[in-house]
Amino acid sequence: ANYGLREDYIEELAQIFNTNIVLVEYRYFDKSTPTPCNWQYLTVENSLYDLHNVNRTLHAIYKGKWIATGISKGGQTTMFYRSYFPDDVDISVPYVAPLNRSVEDGRHEKFLQHEVSTKGNRQKVLDFQLLLFKRKATLLPMLEEYCRKQNYTFNVSLGEIFDYSVFEYAFAFWQWGNDINEIPTIDASDKQVFDYWINMCEPNYFANQNVFMSFNVQAAKELGYYGYYTKPFKKYLSIKTAKGYLKRLMLPKGMENTKFSPALYKHTVDFLTHNDPKMVYIYGDIDPWSASGIYGLPFTKNKQNLHVYMLKGGSHLTRILSFPEPERQNIINLIDKWLKE
């Protein structure tokens, strides 16, 4: 939660509705990581009890309406918190929150292959990935030098890290809504290609020095994640399969055999199916995470209070203020009405 220490930090809900902000750092992140680091206590349920205890304590001071909100993983937490403690807050606003079914959910790969943007734009992303593989002989030494200077270490060879970083490019490109016209073409120099790629897919993502290791553990245990579609690159690969990459590449030593439990997913679906909480979900339609969001799922139908908004052309950066009028004002008016009830 270091971002909350910035002098200019504010969430858009606090800005729109002139509220106080209570920012809670998630357990096992940054200074909230215990020593020694016993991973068995890093569970979603434990994190929700952390929020519940903070909420119950501060309710003695703040008597007004409460909104829970968060972005991405924070959006997931917002959703799970409402399902475990439905009466702690009055309103929940999860931003770009996936609800994954397994470690490699499967919906993201299909989305990137067939659904995001246009066929022509998807082809441009694929062409750049193929360009990276075709230049592997010159780009891999550049990657080695870059990682050496950064003192990165990995669980697998750098040749494999190269492959995975190329796979990751498509997800990263669409997640952050990058400009299709800025993708280097076949005429670009090796340096231009490398710099663009590394800026998009920092290899630290797969390194042992990744500061989000606690997230990786939760993804493997409860939150789920995404897989990679590798068929177009088969003849270039130094790996036989990408399946199981999260456990092989991105977990702490000794955690490789972590088993995924679908209990959290089932609990959340059950709650949202049988309840109608005052919730506003925000998604962007080119964000791969929206593929495992709740937009369009059966339990979102015929609800009075639960609302799901999808921004056309919106990425993982989609917020309420990203929407055009009149939809933006409709969302604000809805939350304002709830606050005044």
C-alpha positions, -999 to +999 in steps of 0.1 A: +000+000+000+030+023-005+011+042-031-012+055-003+018+074+012+020+098-018+009+133-009-014+135-038-030+101-033-067+099-036-092+073-049-118+085-074-147+076-051-133+097-024-128+125-049-163+123-063-182+119-030-158+138-007-152+109+016-125+098+041-102+070+030-092+040+051-064+022+032-055-013+045-023-030+033-029-067+025-012-092+047+021-105+034+026-074+012+056-052+019+059-043+056+029-065+064+050-096+057+058-116+088+093-130+097+096-159+093+073-160+064+049-188+071+027-191+040-001-211+056-015-179+072-018-162+038-054-170+030-082-149+016-103-157+046-077-144+070-072-112+049-110-106+051-110-110+089-082-083+089-106-060+070-135-070+093-115-062+124-104-028+110-140-021+100-155-030+134-129-009+152-133+023+131-171+020+130-170+034+165-156+066+150-171+068+115-209+065+118-218+073+082-221+050+052-192+028+042-180+019+007-155-009+001-134-005-031-103-018-047-086-023-081-076-056-097-065-078-068-081-051-046-112-055-066-112-092-059-108-085-022-137-061-024-159-088-039-148-115-015-151-092+015-188-085+006-194-123+003-179-131+037-191-100+056-221-087+037-232-062+064-198-046+071-202-020+043-232-004+026-217-003-010-190-022-028-172-010-059-148-036-073-127-023-103-115-047-130-119-077-107-115-112-121-133-142-106-110-171-118-121-207-117-086-223-116-049-217-118-051-216-156-087-205-161-088-209-199-111-180-207-082-155-211-065-175-238-097-177-258-103-140-253-068-131-266-071-154-296-106-147-308-124-119-290-103-088-280-104-058-304-104-068-341-089-097-360-064-073-377-052-059-344-049-093-328-028-103-358-004-073-353+002-085-317+008-120-328+032-108-356+053-090-330+055-121-309+066-141-339+092-113-347+106-117-312+110-155-316+126-151-351+152-127-335+158-148-304+194-154-314+202-117-311+176-107-284+184-135-259+220-122-252+205-087-247+181-102-223+209-120-204+229-088-201+198-069-189+190-095-162+227-097-151+227-059-146+195-061-126+208-091-105+177-111-114+177-149-107+151-174-120+139-209-113+145-219-150+169-211-178+169-177-194+160-193-227+127-204-211+122-170-195+126-155-230+097-178-243+074-169-214+081-132-217+070-134-254+038-152-243+032-126-217+034-098-242-001-103-256-017-103-222+003-072-211-004-053-244-042-056-241-043-053-203-028-019-203-045-007-235-013+000-255-013+017-289-014-008-317+005+017-339+035+017-316+043-019-321+077-022-338+076-037-373+099-060-391+120-029-401+128-019-365+163-025-351+170-051-325+175-024-299+141-008-308+124-042-306+141-051-273+135-018-256+098-018-265+094-055-254+112-051-221+093-020-212+061-040-217+073-073-202+098-066-174+115-100-168+113-093-130+077-106-134+092-141-135+122-135-112+128-146-077+131-109-068+094-103-077+079-081-050+045-097-056+054-132-046+026-132-020+001-126-048+016-155-068+011-178-038-025-168-035-031-172-073-018-208-070-039-215-039-072-197-042-073-167-066-065-185-099-047-171-129-044-174-166-026-197-190-007-192-223-017-203-258+015-215-274+005-233-306+015-205-331+051-205-316+057-243-314+087-245-337+105-217-318+101-230-283+127-242-258+098-257-236+075-286-243+045-270-226+036-238-208+011-257-185+019-253-148+042-223-154+030-203-124+041-231-100+074-237-118+085-201-123+067-179-099+064-195-064+088-195-035+111-225-031+092-254-016+058-242-028+059-259-062+033-285-053+007-260-040-028-273-048-055-250-060-089-250-041-120-238-060-138-232-026-134-194-028-148-193-064-178-215-054-185-195-023-185-162-042-207-175-070-231-189-045-233-155-026-238-135-058-264-159-070-286-159-039-281-122-029-285-088-044-260-065-026-254-029-036-224-034-058-210-017-089-185-037-109-164-018-134-146-035-164-129-026-197-137-047-227-101-051-240-087-060-206-080-098-206-090-099-169-126-090-180-127-125-196-130-140-161-150-111-147-187-114-138-200-094-168-228-113-185-228-143-161-263-157-152-263-145-116-260-109-127-294-110-144-326-096-129-308-079-100-320-046-086-288-036-068-260-054-084-247-035-115-220-044-139-205-018-163-183-026-193-164+002-210-159-002-247-122+001-255-114+001-218-083-015-203-073-025-168-070+012-161-108+016-165-125+037-138-159+053-134-145+086-147-133+067-178-169+063-190-185+088-214-217+106-205-244+098-197-232+065-184-206+081-161-232+103-145-256+073-142-230+054-122-223+084-100-260+091-094-266+054-085-239+054-058-250+089-046-286+076-042-274+047-021-253+071+001-284+092+008-308+064+015 
